């Protein structure tokens, strides 16, 4: 893995400060043992050591583990040790009081944090121990700004008597990492709703699904959905990737509509989302939009699937 990716992570001061505050809230100097899972450069584990953790075990399977080992020696952190292995492959792990894992993506679960922490909670964590993050909640908001959709609809403007509709359909069955502005979102983002929550103090399903709805109070055109997440790292410490929150290296996700959806006052927009994530197959996301009139009769339905956006 290229070092540039990790430079971007460490340049994210909002992220760094939030995790430092969470570790500071949980660690008892000279007593707390810690496992940093998916340690990368070792930054979070090194923070834990600096805050007085009794022992810090770092687990990292990628090439960056070699850099983490150099950084450990360079910073003379004698209470840290690194295992170049994925935590799920450790046969008999030493138990700890605190697990920290920042294996979160723009889509929060794309790096398999659910499966990883299901295993770590059961095999690594002492009874009564803590996990950072403690929970992740996912939010969705209708997109009313046209600019994202307009870029994807460029297939319609190729010209020369050619029709690129099949290629356009693939573009619209994809997910795009974007930074969205207040003006891009229904009600300036105030319409955002939670559609999924995971708490890591229990076993969680790696398939996530949810449905939300909005009743239109005025006419609007919907060009898709925006997704982001909020993590409760520790009591009183939150980290958000939302467009109205302090900016991080993470951005929001734009899930396009197949075609713009018009709403009139009294109509209801429904969104249904589902994701599946596994170590073997990666992450797939599906999303659907439907509009029902004031009497409840459905007049629009669109279904999108990330798998349809991949080249064969």
TORKOL-4160 file (C-alpha; in steps of 0.2 Angstrom, whole numbers, padded with zeros to 4 digits, m for minus):
312
<pt num="1" X="0000" Y="0000" Z="0000"/>
<pt num="2" X="0007" Y="0017" Z="m0005"/>
<pt num="3" X="0012" Y="0028" Z="0010"/>
<pt num="4" X="0002" Y="0043" Z="0002"/>
<pt num="5" X="m0014" Y="0035" Z="0008"/>
<pt num="6" X="m0008" Y="0035" Z="0026"/>
<pt num="7" X="m0001" Y="0053" Z="0025"/>
<pt num="8" X="m0019" Y="0058" Z="0020"/>
<pt num="9" X="m0026" Y="0049" Z="0036"/>
<pt num="10" X="m0013" Y="0057" Z="0047"/>
<pt num="11" X="m0016" Y="0074" Z="0040"/>
<pt num="12" X="m0035" Y="0073" Z="0045"/>
<pt num="13" X="m0034" Y="0083" Z="0061"/>
<pt num="14" X="m0053" Y="0081" Z="0065"/>
<pt num="15" X="m0051" Y="0062" Z="0064"/>
<pt num="16" X="m0035" Y="0062" Z="0075"/>
<pt num="17" X="m0042" Y="0073" Z="0088"/>
<pt num="18" X="m0058" Y="0063" Z="0090"/>
<pt num="19" X="m0049" Y="0047" Z="0092"/>
<pt num="20" X="m0036" Y="0054" Z="0104"/>
<pt num="21" X="m0051" Y="0061" Z="0115"/>
<pt num="22" X="m0059" Y="0044" Z="0115"/>
<pt num="23" X="m0043" Y="0035" Z="0120"/>
<pt num="24" X="m0040" Y="0048" Z="0133"/>
<pt num="25" X="m0058" Y="0045" Z="0140"/>
<pt num="26" X="m0056" Y="0026" Z="0141"/>
<pt num="27" X="m0038" Y="0023" Z="0146"/>
<pt num="28" X="m0032" Y="0021" Z="0164"/>
<pt num="29" X="m0014" Y="0025" Z="0165"/>
<pt num="30" X="m0003" Y="0010" Z="0169"/>
<pt num="31" X="m0018" Y="m0002" Z="0169"/>
<pt num="32" X="m0027" Y="m0003" Z="0152"/>
<pt num="33" X="m0021" Y="m0015" Z="0139"/>
<pt num="34" X="m0025" Y="m0011" Z="0121"/>
<pt num="35" X="m0027" Y="m0019" Z="0104"/>
<pt num="36" X="m0026" Y="m0008" Z="0089"/>
<pt num="37" X="m0033" Y="m0018" Z="0075"/>
<pt num="38" X="m0029" Y="m0013" Z="0057"/>
<pt num="39" X="m0016" Y="m0002" Z="0064"/>
<pt num="40" X="m0009" Y="0005" Z="0048"/>
<pt num="41" X="0006" Y="0016" Z="0053"/>
<pt num="42" X="0002" Y="0012" Z="0071"/>
<pt num="43" X="m0004" Y="0030" Z="0075"/>
<pt num="44" X="m0019" Y="0025" Z="0086"/>
<pt num="45" X="m0009" Y="0012" Z="0096"/>
<pt num="46" X="0005" Y="0025" Z="0098"/>
<pt num="47" X="m0007" Y="0037" Z="0105"/>
<pt num="48" X="m0013" Y="0024" Z="0117"/>
<pt num="49" X="0004" Y="0021" Z="0123"/>
<pt num="50" X="0007" Y="0039" Z="0125"/>
<pt num="51" X="m0008" Y="0040" Z="0136"/>
<pt num="52" X="m0001" Y="0028" Z="0148"/>
<pt num="53" X="m0008" Y="0011" Z="0142"/>
<pt num="54" X="0000" Y="m0004" Z="0151"/>
<pt num="55" X="0002" Y="m0014" Z="0134"/>
<pt num="56" X="m0002" Y="m0010" Z="0116"/>
<pt num="57" X="m0004" Y="m0024" Z="0104"/>
<pt num="58" X="m0005" Y="m0019" Z="0085"/>
<pt num="59" X="m0011" Y="m0030" Z="0072"/>
<pt num="60" X="m0008" Y="m0025" Z="0053"/>
<pt num="61" X="m0007" Y="m0037" Z="0038"/>
<pt num="62" X="m0003" Y="m0024" Z="0025"/>
<pt num="63" X="0014" Y="m0019" Z="0019"/>
<pt num="64" X="0013" Y="m0003" Z="0030"/>
<pt num="65" X="0016" Y="m0014" Z="0045"/>
<pt num="66" X="0035" Y="m0013" Z="0041"/>
<pt num="67" X="0034" Y="0006" Z="0043"/>
<pt num="68" X="0024" Y="0004" Z="0059"/>
<pt num="69" X="0038" Y="m0006" Z="0066"/>
<pt num="70" X="0051" Y="0007" Z="0061"/>
<pt num="71" X="0040" Y="0021" Z="0069"/>
<pt num="72" X="0038" Y="0011" Z="0085"/>
<pt num="73" X="0057" Y="0009" Z="0087"/>
<pt num="74" X="0060" Y="0027" Z="0081"/>
<pt num="75" X="0048" Y="0034" Z="0095"/>
<pt num="76" X="0055" Y="0022" Z="0108"/>
<pt num="77" X="0038" Y="0014" Z="0113"/>
<pt num="78" X="0044" Y="0000" Z="0123"/>
<pt num="79" X="0026" Y="m0005" Z="0128"/>
<pt num="80" X="0020" Y="m0008" Z="0110"/>
<pt num="81" X="0022" Y="m0024" Z="0100"/>
<pt num="82" X="0017" Y="m0027" Z="0082"/>
<pt num="83" X="0010" Y="m0043" Z="0074"/>
<pt num="84" X="0010" Y="m0043" Z="0055"/>
<pt num="85" X="m0006" Y="m0053" Z="0053"/>
<pt num="86" X="m0025" Y="m0050" Z="0052"/>
<pt num="87" X="m0033" Y="m0051" Z="0069"/>
<pt num="88" X="m0045" Y="m0065" Z="0063"/>
<pt num="89" X="m0030" Y="m0076" Z="0059"/>
<pt num="90" X="m0023" Y="m0075" Z="0077"/>
<pt num="91" X="m0026" Y="m0092" Z="0085"/>
<pt num="92" X="m0024" Y="m0088" Z="0103"/>
<pt num="93" X="m0024" Y="m0069" Z="0106"/>
<pt num="94" X="m0019" Y="m0060" Z="0122"/>
<pt num="95" X="m0035" Y="m0052" Z="0130"/>
<pt num="96" X="m0036" Y="m0034" Z="0132"/>
<pt num="97" X="m0046" Y="m0021" Z="0140"/>
<pt num="98" X="m0049" Y="m0010" Z="0125"/>
<pt num="99" X="m0050" Y="m0013" Z="0106"/>
<pt num="100" X="m0048" Y="0002" Z="0095"/>
<pt num="101" X="m0050" Y="0000" Z="0076"/>
<pt num="102" X="m0051" Y="0014" Z="0063"/>
<pt num="103" X="m0055" Y="0003" Z="0048"/>
<pt num="104" X="m0069" Y="0014" Z="0042"/>
<pt num="105" X="m0072" Y="0019" Z="0024"/>
<pt num="106" X="m0082" Y="0032" Z="0015"/>
<pt num="107" X="m0095" Y="0018" Z="0016"/>
<pt num="108" X="m0092" Y="0014" Z="0034"/>
<pt num="109" X="m0092" Y="m0005" Z="0033"/>
<pt num="110" X="m0082" Y="m0008" Z="0017"/>
<pt num="111" X="m0066" Y="m0013" Z="0026"/>
<pt num="112" X="m0075" Y="m0027" Z="0035"/>
<pt num="113" X="m0075" Y="m0018" Z="0052"/>
<pt num="114" X="m0091" Y="m0027" Z="0057"/>
<pt num="115" X="m0084" Y="m0045" Z="0055"/>
<pt num="116" X="m0068" Y="m0040" Z="0062"/>
<pt num="117" X="m0075" Y="m0033" Z="0078"/>
<pt num="118" X="m0087" Y="m0047" Z="0079"/>
<pt num="119" X="m0072" Y="m0058" Z="0081"/>
<pt num="120" X="m0062" Y="m0047" Z="0091"/>
<pt num="121" X="m0076" Y="m0044" Z="0104"/>
<pt num="122" X="m0077" Y="m0062" Z="0107"/>
<pt num="123" X="m0059" Y="m0067" Z="0107"/>
<pt num="124" X="m0049" Y="m0052" Z="0111"/>
<pt num="125" X="m0059" Y="m0042" Z="0124"/>
<pt num="126" X="m0059" Y="m0044" Z="0142"/>
<pt num="127" X="m0076" Y="m0045" Z="0151"/>
<pt num="128" X="m0082" Y="m0027" Z="0154"/>
<pt num="129" X="m0070" Y="m0020" Z="0141"/>
<pt num="130" X="m0073" Y="m0006" Z="0128"/>
<pt num="131" X="m0072" Y="m0004" Z="0110"/>
<pt num="132" X="m0068" Y="0011" Z="0100"/>
<pt num="133" X="m0079" Y="0015" Z="0090"/>
<pt num="134" X="m0093" Y="0010" Z="0101"/>
<pt num="135" X="m0106" Y="0013" Z="0088"/>
<pt num="136" X="m0109" Y="0019" Z="0070"/>
<pt num="137" X="m0125" Y="0026" Z="0063"/>
<pt num="138" X="m0129" Y="0029" Z="0045"/>
<pt num="139" X="m0138" Y="0043" Z="0038"/>
<pt num="140" X="m0147" Y="0047" Z="0021"/>
<pt num="141" X="m0154" Y="0062" Z="0013"/>
<pt num="142" X="m0162" Y="0066" Z="m0004"/>
<pt num="143" X="m0151" Y="0076" Z="m0016"/>
<pt num="144" X="m0160" Y="0091" Z="m0024"/>
<pt num="145" X="m0144" Y="0098" Z="m0032"/>
<pt num="146" X="m0143" Y="0094" Z="m0050"/>
<pt num="147" X="m0124" Y="0096" Z="m0053"/>
<pt num="148" X="m0120" Y="0078" Z="m0048"/>
<pt num="149" X="m0133" Y="0070" Z="m0059"/>
<pt num="150" X="m0129" Y="0082" Z="m0073"/>
<pt num="151" X="m0111" Y="0075" Z="m0074"/>
<pt num="152" X="m0117" Y="0057" Z="m0075"/>
<pt num="153" X="m0130" Y="0061" Z="m0088"/>
<pt num="154" X="m0116" Y="0067" Z="m0100"/>
<pt num="155" X="m0119" Y="0051" Z="m0110"/>
<pt num="156" X="m0135" Y="0059" Z="m0117"/>
<pt num="157" X="m0125" Y="0073" Z="m0125"/>
<pt num="158" X="m0112" Y="0063" Z="m0135"/>
<pt num="159" X="m0121" Y="0066" Z="m0151"/>
<pt num="160" X="m0117" Y="0060" Z="m0169"/>
<pt num="161" X="m0133" Y="0050" Z="m0169"/>
<pt num="162" X="m0127" Y="0038" Z="m0156"/>
<pt num="163" X="m0137" Y="0032" Z="m0141"/>
<pt num="164" X="m0126" Y="0028" Z="m0126"/>
<pt num="165" X="m0141" Y="0023" Z="m0114"/>
<pt num="166" X="m0134" Y="0006" Z="m0108"/>
<pt num="167" X="m0118" Y="0015" Z="m0103"/>
<pt num="168" X="m0128" Y="0028" Z="m0094"/>
<pt num="169" X="m0137" Y="0015" Z="m0085"/>
<pt num="170" X="m0121" Y="0008" Z="m0078"/>
<pt num="171" X="m0115" Y="0025" Z="m0073"/>
<pt num="172" X="m0132" Y="0028" Z="m0063"/>
<pt num="173" X="m0130" Y="0011" Z="m0055"/>
<pt num="174" X="m0113" Y="0016" Z="m0047"/>
<pt num="175" X="m0109" Y="0025" Z="m0031"/>
<pt num="176" X="m0098" Y="0041" Z="m0031"/>
<pt num="177" X="m0088" Y="0049" Z="m0017"/>
<pt num="178" X="m0092" Y="0067" Z="m0017"/>
<pt num="179" X="m0091" Y="0082" Z="m0005"/>
<pt num="180" X="m0109" Y="0089" Z="m0005"/>
<pt num="181" X="m0115" Y="0106" Z="0000"/>
<pt num="182" X="m0130" Y="0112" Z="0010"/>
<pt num="183" X="m0138" Y="0117" Z="m0006"/>
<pt num="184" X="m0137" Y="0100" Z="m0013"/>
<pt num="185" X="m0148" Y="0092" Z="0000"/>
<pt num="186" X="m0166" Y="0092" Z="0004"/>
<pt num="187" X="m0170" Y="0106" Z="0017"/>
<pt num="188" X="m0152" Y="0110" Z="0017"/>
<pt num="189" X="m0148" Y="0093" Z="0025"/>
<pt num="190" X="m0161" Y="0095" Z="0039"/>
<pt num="191" X="m0171" Y="0081" Z="0031"/>
<pt num="192" X="m0157" Y="0068" Z="0034"/>
<pt num="193" X="m0163" Y="0053" Z="0043"/>
<pt num="194" X="m0154" Y="0038" Z="0051"/>
<pt num="195" X="m0157" Y="0021" Z="0042"/>
<pt num="196" X="m0145" Y="0010" Z="0051"/>
<pt num="197" X="m0136" Y="0008" Z="0067"/>
<pt num="198" X="m0122" Y="m0004" Z="0073"/>
<pt num="199" X="m0117" Y="m0006" Z="0091"/>
<pt num="200" X="m0100" Y="m0015" Z="0093"/>
<pt num="201" X="m0104" Y="m0022" Z="0111"/>
<pt num="202" X="m0114" Y="m0035" Z="0103"/>
<pt num="203" X="m0113" Y="m0047" Z="0087"/>
<pt num="204" X="m0119" Y="m0038" Z="0072"/>
<pt num="205" X="m0125" Y="m0044" Z="0055"/>
<pt num="206" X="m0114" Y="m0039" Z="0040"/>
<pt num="207" X="m0129" Y="m0037" Z="0029"/>
<pt num="208" X="m0137" Y="m0020" Z="0033"/>
<pt num="209" X="m0154" Y="m0014" Z="0028"/>
<pt num="210" X="m0166" Y="0000" Z="0031"/>
<pt num="211" X="m0180" Y="0011" Z="0024"/>
<pt num="212" X="m0185" Y="0029" Z="0027"/>
<pt num="213" X="m0198" Y="0041" Z="0020"/>
<pt num="214" X="m0201" Y="0059" Z="0018"/>
<pt num="215" X="m0217" Y="0068" Z="0015"/>
<pt num="216" X="m0216" Y="0083" Z="0003"/>
<pt num="217" X="m0222" Y="0100" Z="0009"/>
<pt num="218" X="m0217" Y="0108" Z="m0007"/>
<pt num="219" X="m0212" Y="0104" Z="m0025"/>
<pt num="220" X="m0195" Y="0096" Z="m0027"/>
<pt num="221" X="m0184" Y="0086" Z="m0039"/>
<pt num="222" X="m0174" Y="0072" Z="m0032"/>
<pt num="223" X="m0158" Y="0067" Z="m0041"/>
<pt num="224" X="m0153" Y="0053" Z="m0029"/>
<pt num="225" X="m0147" Y="0050" Z="m0011"/>
<pt num="226" X="m0133" Y="0056" Z="0000"/>
<pt num="227" X="m0125" Y="0044" Z="0013"/>
<pt num="228" X="m0114" Y="0048" Z="0027"/>
<pt num="229" X="m0110" Y="0041" Z="0045"/>
<pt num="230" X="m0108" Y="0046" Z="0063"/>
<pt num="231" X="m0097" Y="0036" Z="0075"/>
<pt num="232" X="m0099" Y="0037" Z="0094"/>
<pt num="233" X="m0081" Y="0034" Z="0098"/>
<pt num="234" X="m0083" Y="0035" Z="0117"/>
<pt num="235" X="m0095" Y="0043" Z="0129"/>
<pt num="236" X="m0096" Y="0061" Z="0123"/>
<pt num="237" X="m0085" Y="0059" Z="0108"/>
<pt num="238" X="m0092" Y="0058" Z="0091"/>
<pt num="239" X="m0085" Y="0059" Z="0073"/>
<pt num="240" X="m0096" Y="0063" Z="0058"/>
<pt num="241" X="m0093" Y="0063" Z="0040"/>
<pt num="242" X="m0108" Y="0073" Z="0036"/>
<pt num="243" X="m0108" Y="0088" Z="0024"/>
<pt num="244" X="m0112" Y="0100" Z="0038"/>
<pt num="245" X="m0099" Y="0094" Z="0050"/>
<pt num="246" X="m0080" Y="0099" Z="0051"/>
<pt num="247" X="m0072" Y="0092" Z="0036"/>
<pt num="248" X="m0063" Y="0075" Z="0036"/>
<pt num="249" X="m0053" Y="0065" Z="0023"/>
<pt num="250" X="m0069" Y="0055" Z="0022"/>
<pt num="251" X="m0083" Y="0062" Z="0010"/>
<pt num="252" X="m0101" Y="0058" Z="0007"/>
<pt num="253" X="m0108" Y="0046" Z="m0005"/>
<pt num="254" X="m0119" Y="0050" Z="m0019"/>
<pt num="255" X="m0131" Y="0037" Z="m0025"/>
<pt num="256" X="m0139" Y="0043" Z="m0041"/>
<pt num="257" X="m0157" Y="0041" Z="m0047"/>
<pt num="258" X="m0160" Y="0032" Z="m0063"/>
<pt num="259" X="m0169" Y="0048" Z="m0068"/>
<pt num="260" X="m0174" Y="0063" Z="m0059"/>
<pt num="261" X="m0189" Y="0061" Z="m0047"/>
<pt num="262" X="m0202" Y="0075" Z="m0046"/>
<pt num="263" X="m0212" Y="0077" Z="m0030"/>
<pt num="264" X="m0227" Y="0088" Z="m0027"/>
<pt num="265" X="m0234" Y="0093" Z="m0010"/>
<pt num="266" X="m0242" Y="0079" Z="m0001"/>
<pt num="267" X="m0233" Y="0065" Z="m0010"/>
<pt num="268" X="m0221" Y="0053" Z="0000"/>
<pt num="269" X="m0204" Y="0048" Z="m0006"/>
<pt num="270" X="m0197" Y="0032" Z="0001"/>
<pt num="271" X="m0179" Y="0026" Z="0000"/>
<pt num="272" X="m0174" Y="0008" Z="0004"/>
<pt num="273" X="m0156" Y="0003" Z="0006"/>
<pt num="274" X="m0146" Y="m0013" Z="0008"/>
<pt num="275" X="m0128" Y="m0017" Z="0009"/>
<pt num="276" X="m0119" Y="m0034" Z="0010"/>
<pt num="277" X="m0100" Y="m0035" Z="0015"/>
<pt num="278" X="m0088" Y="m0049" Z="0016"/>
<pt num="279" X="m0070" Y="m0053" Z="0016"/>
<pt num="280" X="m0072" Y="m0063" Z="0000"/>
<pt num="281" X="m0084" Y="m0053" Z="m0010"/>
<pt num="282" X="m0081" Y="m0035" Z="m0004"/>
<pt num="283" X="m0096" Y="m0024" Z="m0003"/>
<pt num="284" X="m0112" Y="m0022" Z="m0013"/>
<pt num="285" X="m0125" Y="m0009" Z="m0011"/>
<pt num="286" X="m0143" Y="m0008" Z="m0018"/>
<pt num="287" X="m0155" Y="0007" Z="m0016"/>
<pt num="288" X="m0172" Y="0010" Z="m0022"/>
<pt num="289" X="m0183" Y="0026" Z="m0023"/>
<pt num="290" X="m0202" Y="0026" Z="m0024"/>
<pt num="291" X="m0215" Y="0040" Z="m0024"/>
<pt num="292" X="m0233" Y="0038" Z="m0018"/>
<pt num="293" X="m0246" Y="0051" Z="m0021"/>
<pt num="294" X="m0257" Y="0059" Z="m0007"/>
<pt num="295" X="m0269" Y="0044" Z="m0007"/>
<pt num="296" X="m0254" Y="0031" Z="m0005"/>
<pt num="297" X="m0254" Y="0025" Z="m0023"/>
<pt num="298" X="m0236" Y="0022" Z="m0029"/>
<pt num="299" X="m0233" Y="0031" Z="m0046"/>
<pt num="300" X="m0214" Y="0029" Z="m0047"/>
<pt num="301" X="m0202" Y="0015" Z="m0043"/>
<pt num="302" X="m0183" Y="0014" Z="m0047"/>
<pt num="303" X="m0171" Y="0001" Z="m0041"/>
<pt num="304" X="m0152" Y="0002" Z="m0042"/>
<pt num="305" X="m0138" Y="m0010" Z="m0039"/>
<pt num="306" X="m0120" Y="m0007" Z="m0038"/>
<pt num="307" X="m0116" Y="m0024" Z="m0046"/>
<pt num="308" X="m0125" Y="m0017" Z="m0062"/>
<pt num="309" X="m0112" Y="m0003" Z="m0062"/>
<pt num="310" X="m0097" Y="m0015" Z="m0065"/>
<pt num="311" X="m0090" Y="m0019" Z="m0082"/>
<pt num="312" X="m0092" Y="m0037" Z="m0086"/>
